[in-house]
């Protein structure tokens, strides 16, 4: 071998090797994009669940306020002849702004000042992910 000659085995990458590396890189980038999409979906669902929790807490606080006004166990959805701080129509209209397809039958009164608050909505952003979400909260207000 002469002094200035380069050995044949270190001539560099071939075109095929470069294309294979490009395909592997492309597949990796597609995986990263799919993970980003799933994380955005998860963030949106977490946002909606947070809104549902706030709606249930708001219903509970309205029932507490009604109990303080009436000095008795409240009834959800009173008519206009009695105090109507726990008016379910106002509550539903307020939270329907944030949750699409907000349920119409959300608060059920049980015995002994117990209530079941069911928050359900339509999942419109990611169709095909399963059933529409529904959260159920049970609360009991203290009695004397």
C-alpha atoms as one frame of an Amber mdcrd trajectory, in Angstrom:
protein
   0.000   0.000   0.000   1.257   3.400  -0.839   1.379   6.179   1.639  -1.467
   8.335   0.253  -3.862   5.534  -0.613  -7.056   5.186   1.433  -8.175   1.662
   2.227 -11.279   0.590   0.296 -13.299  -0.391   3.406 -13.386   3.189   4.795
 -14.835   4.873   1.737 -17.998   6.066   3.610 -21.717   5.292   3.658 -23.480
   3.983   0.619 -26.735   5.457  -0.618 -28.686   2.427   0.644 -27.335   2.803
   4.166 -28.300   6.485   4.168 -31.837   5.651   3.004 -32.250   2.970   5.680
 -31.131   5.455   8.331 -33.651   7.987   6.977 -36.490   5.405   7.152 -35.595
   4.513  10.746 -35.520   8.204  11.690 -38.898   8.802   9.990 -40.528   5.934
  11.887 -39.167   7.341  15.151 -40.540  10.802  14.367 -43.962   9.340  13.555
 -43.929   7.638  16.976 -43.098  10.948  18.659 -45.976  12.646  16.794 -48.404
   9.905  17.894 -47.284  10.312  21.519 -47.824  14.078  21.251 -51.362  13.542
  19.946 -52.177  11.126  22.783 -50.812  13.578  25.352 -53.012  16.352  23.934
 -56.039  14.053  24.121 -55.197  13.167  27.705 -54.790  16.829  28.643 -58.177
  17.666  27.119 -59.888  14.800  28.953 -58.250  15.874  32.212 -59.527  19.402
  31.620 -63.071  18.122  31.110 -62.867  15.968  34.237 -61.723  19.000  36.211
 -64.707  20.973  34.910 -67.025  18.096  35.882 -65.578  18.086  39.403 -66.072
  21.840  39.682 -69.684  21.496  38.519 -70.352  18.886  41.213 -68.741  21.086
  43.873 -70.836  24.014  42.681 -74.013  21.937  43.028 -72.973  20.930  46.539
 -72.269  24.539  47.502 -75.658  25.619  46.124 -77.298  22.968  48.289 -75.319
  24.207  51.335 -76.416  27.792  50.626 -80.028  26.668  50.246 -79.782  24.814
  53.550 -78.479  27.968  55.251 -81.368  30.035  53.859 -84.141  27.567  54.662
 -82.636  26.226  57.894 -83.700  22.765  56.709 -82.599  20.106  54.281 -82.813
  21.629  50.779 -84.712  20.316  47.799 -83.004  20.551  44.434 -84.891  22.434
  41.729 -87.432  24.376  43.784 -90.078  26.391  42.017 -90.155  30.184  42.027
 -92.532  30.444  45.023 -89.783  29.409  47.443 -86.207  30.492  47.723 -84.429
  29.152  44.658 -80.736  29.468  45.253 -80.317  25.810  44.328 -82.181  26.305
  41.081 -81.077  23.487  38.808 -81.875  25.398  35.614 -79.332  28.129  36.358
 -76.780  25.536  37.380 -77.250  23.478  34.211 -77.106  26.515  31.953 -73.902
  27.704  33.601 -72.013  24.412  33.318 -73.373  23.497  29.873 -71.153  26.299
  28.555 -68.083  24.260  29.470 -69.186  20.646  28.969 -70.862  19.767  25.643
 -74.008  17.678  26.020 -74.259  18.300  29.768 -76.796  15.871  31.337 -80.338
  17.021  32.129 -80.912  14.791  35.165 -77.843  15.624  37.185 -78.925  15.835
  40.846 -81.087  13.236  42.587 -82.321  13.714  46.133 -82.147  10.673  48.417
 -83.285  10.309  52.030 -81.821  12.099  55.061 -80.331  15.060  53.213 -78.288
  12.861  50.882 -77.815  13.696  47.226 -76.323  11.971  44.213 -74.773  14.333
  41.684 -74.169  12.775  38.278 -72.116  14.732  35.784 -72.114  13.395  32.240
 -71.315  14.986  28.912 -70.761  14.126  25.262 -67.191  13.523  24.196 -67.184
  15.254  20.814 -63.508  15.912  20.290 -62.258  12.322  20.249 -65.016  10.128
  18.851 -64.572   6.409  18.942 -62.779   6.437  22.305 -65.621   4.615  24.082
 -68.716   5.732  25.934 -69.387   9.288  26.995 -67.832  10.062  30.387 -69.971
  10.084  33.522 -68.949  10.916  37.079 -71.133  10.255  40.130 -70.669  12.057
  43.450 -72.514  11.225  46.671 -72.888  13.942  49.285 -74.592  14.148  52.642
 -75.377  17.482  54.258 -75.317  17.602  58.067 -78.604  17.712  59.919 -79.376
  18.824  63.422
